[in-house]
Amino acid sequence: MRFELDVDEFERLADLIYQKAGIRFEQKKIYYLAKRLEKRIAALDLANTEEYLRHLKFRDHQGYELQEFLNSLTVNETYFFRDFNQLLSFAEFSLDQIVERKKSTGDQTLRIWSAGCSSGEEPYTIAIILKEMVENLQRWNVEIIASDIDLNILEKARQGVYMRRSVKDVPPDYLTRYFTQKAGIFKITDEIKEMVTFKHINLSDRKQLRPCRDFDFIFCRNVLIYFDTISRKKVVDHYYLALNNGGFIFLGSSESPSRINPAFKIKKSANHMVYYKE
Ligand SMILES: C[S@@+](CC[C@H](N)C(=O)[O-])C[C@H]1O[C@@H](n2cnc3c(N)ncnc32)[C@H](O)[C@@H]1O
């Protein structure tokens, strides 16, 4: 028998997902949702969506099942050195500005947050860039915090093991230096792995966001495109608070932080706009 999800059930699930994760599912995504829901219903050996909704409401007190369901819904597409131009402006412009400013005040800390890090390609890319660009990096106290809502993808990120398509844009000499390679499998080296701390953080949960503060750089690329205007603004407003003065924010190249929160200032670097907190 073919699994069906009616519009009312879809709306109830979509509301739940929105409240929990800030992600807005439009009705055109009904089949996407139905496919993943069918798997969860089978895994729990339930009869239908009504039973599943009841399970979430009355039996899932710790939220484990809702988390499983969310894990199955997230879009985790990512790869190393994604959006190369934007990373160039980080590597050659904003990073230099922060490093020079901190050197002049004797502050040797660098704090970076990759929010919505998926399987780790983004924070590991940032770590490689720091290795390449910051002189005497060993003298700096570097923290790269990488977070995601999806527990399964965080586990993958911690392993740091990738297929060829994830590393297709890695410059060849970095591939040799920062990966070990065997039978088409690429493993990130321990020196890079140790620079990144992975955390489970839901960007729609105010309580979880509150301690995330004092960053010099925040990367949240290709994450907020799944949020609606209201939940996107809440997250970007937090990023403003969470950045140190002079700190930079990187959203996806089609997303403009200052359009979401006009307090962010814009500078032009080479052929890219960079956004920062004054
Ligand atoms: C398309 S990936 C982007 C990965 C990487 N930032 C990049 O640009 O390549 C989007 C990630 O955002 C995560 N995500 C979606 N909603 C989230 C939320 N409410 N809190 C935290 N992470 C979330 C997803 O689990 C997914 O791994």
Ligand as a Chemical Component Dictionary entry (heavy atoms), coordinates in Angstrom:
data_LIG
# 
_chem_comp.id                   LIG 
_chem_comp.type                 NON-POLYMER 
_chem_comp.pdbx_formal_charge   0 
_chem_comp.three_letter_code    LIG 
# 
loop_
_chem_comp_atom.comp_id 
_chem_comp_atom.atom_id 
_chem_comp_atom.alt_atom_id 
_chem_comp_atom.type_symbol 
_chem_comp_atom.charge 
_chem_comp_atom.model_Cartn_x 
_chem_comp_atom.model_Cartn_y 
_chem_comp_atom.model_Cartn_z 
_chem_comp_atom.pdbx_ordinal 
LIG C1  C1  C 0  23.563 22.802 3.218  1  
LIG S1  S1  S 1  24.378 22.488 4.762  2  
LIG C2  C2  C 0  25.590 23.773 4.723  3  
LIG C3  C3  C 0  26.956 23.308 5.167  4  
LIG C4  C4  C 0  28.072 24.354 5.092  5  
LIG N1  N1  N 0  27.798 25.484 5.951  6  
LIG C5  C5  C 0  28.295 24.818 3.676  7  
LIG O1  O1  O 0  27.992 25.959 3.326  8  
LIG O2  O2  O -1 28.772 23.998 2.874  9  
LIG C6  C6  C 0  23.167 23.096 5.919  10 
LIG C7  C7  C 0  23.356 22.571 7.351  11 
LIG O3  O3  O 0  22.566 23.359 8.241  12 
LIG C8  C8  C 0  22.080 22.516 9.266  13 
LIG N2  N2  N 0  20.894 23.118 9.909  14 
LIG C9  C9  C 0  19.651 23.268 9.400  15 
LIG N3  N3  N 0  18.833 23.794 10.319 16 
LIG C10 C10 C 0  19.573 24.011 11.439 17 
LIG C11 C11 C 0  19.282 24.506 12.743 18 
LIG N4  N4  N 0  18.054 24.921 13.089 19 
LIG N5  N5  N 0  20.290 24.559 13.635 20 
LIG C12 C12 C 0  21.534 24.147 13.308 21 
LIG N6  N6  N 0  21.873 23.647 12.113 22 
LIG C13 C13 C 0  20.895 23.574 11.189 23 
LIG C14 C14 C 0  21.760 21.222 8.538  24 
LIG O4  O4  O 0  21.710 20.106 9.408  25 
LIG C15 C15 C 0  22.891 21.130 7.508  26 
LIG O5  O5  O 0  23.936 20.316 7.950  27 
# 
loop_
_chem_comp_bond.comp_id 
_chem_comp_bond.atom_id_1 
_chem_comp_bond.atom_id_2 
_chem_comp_bond.value_order 
_chem_comp_bond.pdbx_ordinal 
LIG C1  S1  SING 1  
LIG S1  C2  SING 2  
LIG S1  C6  SING 3  
LIG C2  C3  SING 4  
LIG C3  C4  SING 5  
LIG C4  N1  SING 6  
LIG C4  C5  SING 7  
LIG C5  O1  DOUB 8  
LIG C5  O2  SING 9  
LIG C6  C7  SING 10 
LIG C7  O3  SING 11 
LIG C7  C15 SING 12 
LIG O3  C8  SING 13 
LIG C8  N2  SING 14 
LIG C8  C14 SING 15 
LIG N2  C9  SING 16 
LIG N2  C13 SING 17 
LIG C9  N3  DOUB 18 
LIG N3  C10 SING 19 
LIG C10 C11 SING 20 
LIG C10 C13 DOUB 21 
LIG C11 N4  SING 22 
LIG C11 N5  DOUB 23 
LIG N5  C12 SING 24 
LIG C12 N6  DOUB 25 
LIG N6  C13 SING 26 
LIG C14 O4  SING 27 
LIG C14 C15 SING 28 
LIG C15 O5  SING 29 
# 
